[in-house]
Amino acid sequence: MIMPNDYFGANLKVGVLGGIGPEATGVYYNKLIARLQQTGLIRDNSDYPNIIIRSIPAPELVGAISDEQLLPYRVGLKQLDNDDVDAIVMVCNTLHLYLPELQESVTAPIMDLRQKVRERLVGDGVRKVTVLGTPSTIRQGLYEFDDFEYVRISNLEIDALSHSIVDYNNGTDKRGQEQLVEDTARKSLDSGSDVVVLGCTEFAVMLKDVDIPKVDTLDVLVDATIDLYKKFRQDKINR
């Protein structure tokens, strides 16, 4: 009997925890496919990684976060783990505040977005940083590192951004939400920040075509996934 691994065993198997929100998950997937094509490593359709997406219909993590609110995400991660994936990508910034405990619940390695963002900031040689994200992401310092100075946004701006995430995901005045986030980003740059970290995947979607100094966390996830893909292929060659 032919087993699934007879077909897919030679390909990197990536589990994607998405739906947080779903539009950002779609952008991540489409960017990943486009960037893989640009690598020159895709000769035909069979060269793509095996990608399993679990889109979780759970509330946005924009307020105080309880263990009960994390439960749907734990379930989604365990489903991906049961699919025997080689690695898991969480298309959400706020969840990475809980990476150590979430990692304990699965055997597949979860990509560390915090570390990848730090590597990007160091590589870009920036000094002053502004972080835009959910209240938890900003106030708990997900992207605060000793290497950098920070130009911080106000509590009023944090609250406004929180509402914009919810409104954007439910389709309310999407252009208005995009403008709010862009204005906040430009204000921080005018205040001396070298770069804006888009520490919410919705902000990465909203500002994907806006030409400002930024670290797009969706791009960071895509680039890190491609690095995994390249390493997996090289390891296969070396065996």
GUVOMI-953699 format. One line per 2 residues: number of its first residue (from 1); for each residue x, y negated, z negated of C-alpha. Coordinates in steps of 0.1 Angstrom, whole numbers. Layout:
<rs>
NUM> X/Y/Z ~ ...
</rs>
This chain:
<rs>
1> 0/0/0 ~ 13/-35/9
3> 16/-57/-22 ~ 15/-95/-21
5> 52/-98/-31 ~ 60/-79/2
7> 48/-110/19 ~ 58/-138/-5
9> 86/-124/-26 ~ 113/-142/-6
11> 97/-176/-12 ~ 98/-200/-42
13> 66/-197/-61 ~ 56/-231/-76
15> 27/-235/-100 ~ 11/-270/-100
17> -10/-282/-129 ~ -31/-309/-113
19> -64/-327/-114 ~ -51/-353/-138
21> -63/-369/-116 ~ -70/-349/-85
23> -61/-376/-60 ~ -26/-378/-74
25> -23/-340/-71 ~ -32/-342/-34
27> -7/-370/-28 ~ 20/-349/-45
29> 12/-319/-23 ~ 12/-339/9
31> 44/-357/1 ~ 60/-323/-8
33> 51/-308/26 ~ 63/-339/45
35> 96/-340/26 ~ 102/-303/31
37> 98/-308/69 ~ 124/-336/67
39> 150/-313/51 ~ 153/-293/83
41> 149/-261/64 ~ 114/-254/76
43> 116/-234/109 ~ 81/-221/108
45> 51/-218/84 ~ 66/-188/65
47> 94/-210/52 ~ 72/-231/29
49> 72/-223/-8 ~ 42/-204/-22
51> 23/-231/-40 ~ -5/-224/-64
53> -25/-255/-76 ~ -47/-254/-107
55> -68/-286/-106 ~ -81/-291/-142
57> -114/-309/-145 ~ -105/-324/-179
59> -108/-360/-192 ~ -80/-385/-186
61> -55/-386/-214 ~ -58/-424/-219
63> -67/-426/-256 ~ -56/-408/-288
65> -49/-372/-278 ~ -61/-343/-300
67> -52/-306/-299 ~ -87/-299/-286
69> -81/-323/-256 ~ -49/-304/-247
71> -67/-271/-247 ~ -78/-272/-210
73> -42/-280/-200 ~ -29/-251/-220
75> -54/-228/-203 ~ -43/-240/-169
77> -7/-235/-177 ~ -13/-199/-189
79> -33/-192/-157 ~ -3/-204/-136
81> 20/-183/-158 ~ -2/-153/-152
83> 3/-159/-115 ~ 40/-152/-121
85> 52/-185/-108 ~ 90/-193/-107
87> 84/-229/-121 ~ 55/-252/-131
89> 51/-288/-121 ~ 27/-309/-142
91> 14/-337/-120 ~ 8/-359/-150
93> 31/-381/-170 ~ 13/-382/-204
95> 13/-344/-207 ~ 51/-346/-208
97> 49/-361/-243 ~ 39/-325/-253
99> 64/-306/-231 ~ 82/-287/-259
101> 50/-273/-274 ~ 34/-266/-240
103> 66/-248/-229 ~ 62/-225/-258
105> 29/-212/-245 ~ 43/-201/-211
107> 74/-182/-199 ~ 78/-200/-166
109> 100/-232/-169 ~ 80/-264/-168
111> 98/-292/-149 ~ 110/-319/-173
113> 98/-351/-157 ~ 112/-373/-185
115> 147/-360/-178 ~ 142/-364/-141
117> 131/-400/-145 ~ 162/-408/-166
119> 184/-393/-140 ~ 168/-415/-113
121> 172/-446/-134 ~ 209/-438/-141
123> 215/-430/-104 ~ 199/-463/-93
125> 221/-482/-117 ~ 193/-503/-133
127> 196/-521/-166 ~ 162/-535/-174
129> 131/-514/-171 ~ 93/-519/-174
131> 71/-488/-180 ~ 35/-488/-168
133> 14/-459/-180 ~ -13/-447/-204
135> -12/-462/-239 ~ 3/-429/-253
137> 30/-428/-226 ~ 40/-464/-234
139> 36/-465/-272 ~ 52/-431/-278
141> 82/-440/-256 ~ 81/-412/-231
143> 105/-432/-208 ~ 124/-451/-234
145> 161/-443/-234 ~ 191/-458/-252
147> 208/-466/-219 ~ 184/-493/-209
149> 168/-526/-220 ~ 130/-529/-217
151> 107/-556/-205 ~ 75/-546/-223
153> 39/-554/-212 ~ 14/-567/-238
155> -13/-547/-256 ~ -40/-564/-235
157> -22/-553/-204 ~ -19/-518/-217
159> -56/-517/-224 ~ -64/-531/-190
161> -43/-505/-173 ~ -60/-477/-193
163> -94/-488/-180 ~ -80/-490/-145
165> -70/-453/-146 ~ -105/-442/-155
167> -121/-465/-130 ~ -98/-455/-102
169> -104/-418/-108 ~ -141/-422/-106
171> -139/-444/-75 ~ -149/-477/-91
173> -135/-508/-72 ~ -103/-490/-62
175> -89/-520/-45 ~ -94/-540/-76
177> -76/-514/-97 ~ -47/-514/-73
179> -45/-552/-74 ~ -45/-552/-112
181> -16/-527/-114 ~ 3/-545/-87
183> -1/-579/-105 ~ 11/-563/-138
185> 41/-548/-121 ~ 51/-580/-103
187> 47/-600/-135 ~ 72/-577/-153
189> 96/-580/-124 ~ 93/-618/-126
191> 101/-616/-163 ~ 135/-600/-156
193> 128/-563/-152 ~ 150/-546/-125
195> 125/-518/-119 ~ 90/-506/-128
197> 85/-470/-138 ~ 51/-459/-126
199> 46/-437/-156 ~ 11/-426/-146
201> 5/-406/-114 ~ -26/-428/-106
203> -3/-459/-105 ~ 20/-440/-82
205> -10/-435/-59 ~ -21/-471/-62
207> 13/-486/-54 ~ 26/-460/-30
209> 27/-486/-2 ~ 37/-516/-22
211> 72/-527/-16 ~ 86/-535/-51
213> 115/-520/-71 ~ 99/-490/-86
215> 104/-454/-98 ~ 74/-435/-83
217> 70/-405/-106 ~ 52/-385/-78
219> 84/-390/-57 ~ 105/-378/-86
221> 84/-347/-90 ~ 86/-340/-52
223> 123/-345/-50 ~ 128/-322/-81
225> 106/-295/-65 ~ 127/-297/-33
227> 158/-293/-53 ~ 143/-261/-68
229> 134/-249/-33 ~ 169/-254/-21
231> 185/-237/-51 ~ 161/-207/-47
233> 170/-203/-11 ~ 207/-206/-18
235> 205/-180/-46 ~ 187/-157/-22
237> 215/-161/3 ~ 242/-155/-23
239> 226/-122/-35
</rs>
